[in-house]
């Protein structure tokens, strides 16, 4: 049995309260990892082209207030 299969089996056996706690923990883990990846991408310059494009659109008047 693979690690993923073991996790799936364990999660499927959780009761409702345990599943809710797991879901909350997993959402927080995903958010934390997303934040880390975003920070790494920002530091590496991987987002620079997107930022430059957005600024160009704004300067050209092709944006609106939210």
N, C-alpha and C positions, 0 to 999 in steps of 0.2 A: 504494500500500500504506500502510495506517495505521501509526502508531507501534506500536500494540498488535500488529498483524499481524507487523511486523518483529521485535518482541520474541519473539513466539510462535515464529516461524521460527528465530530464533537459539537459543532455548532448546531447541527440538526437535533441533537439530544438535549439542548438547553431548555429549561422551562421558560415561561414568559418573562419573568423578572430577570433571569440571567441573560436571556436574549436581548432584552432592552438595555441592560448594562453593557453587554458586548457591543451592541450597535452604537451606543454613545461613545464607548472607548474607540471603536474603529473609525467613526467619523472624525474624532479628535486626532487620531493617528494620521488619517489621510490629510487633514488640514495642516497639521504640523509638517508633514513631508512635502506638501504643495508649497508651503511657505519657504522651506529650505531650498527647494528646486527653483522657485521664483527668485530668491535672493542670489543663488548661484548664477542664474541666467542674467540677472541684472548686472552683477559684478563682472561677468565675462563679456558683456556687450551684446549678448544674444538678442536683447530686446531693443537695441538702439535703432534698428531699421524701422521697427513698429512705432517707436516714439517719434522718430523723424517724420514718418508718414503722417502720423496724427497731427503733429505740429504744422506740417505743410498744409493739410486740409483745413486746419483752424485759421491759419494765416490767409488762406485763399477764400475765406468766408464760407466754407462748406461745412459748417457745424452749427449747432443750435444749443441753447441753454437747456439744461435738464430741469 
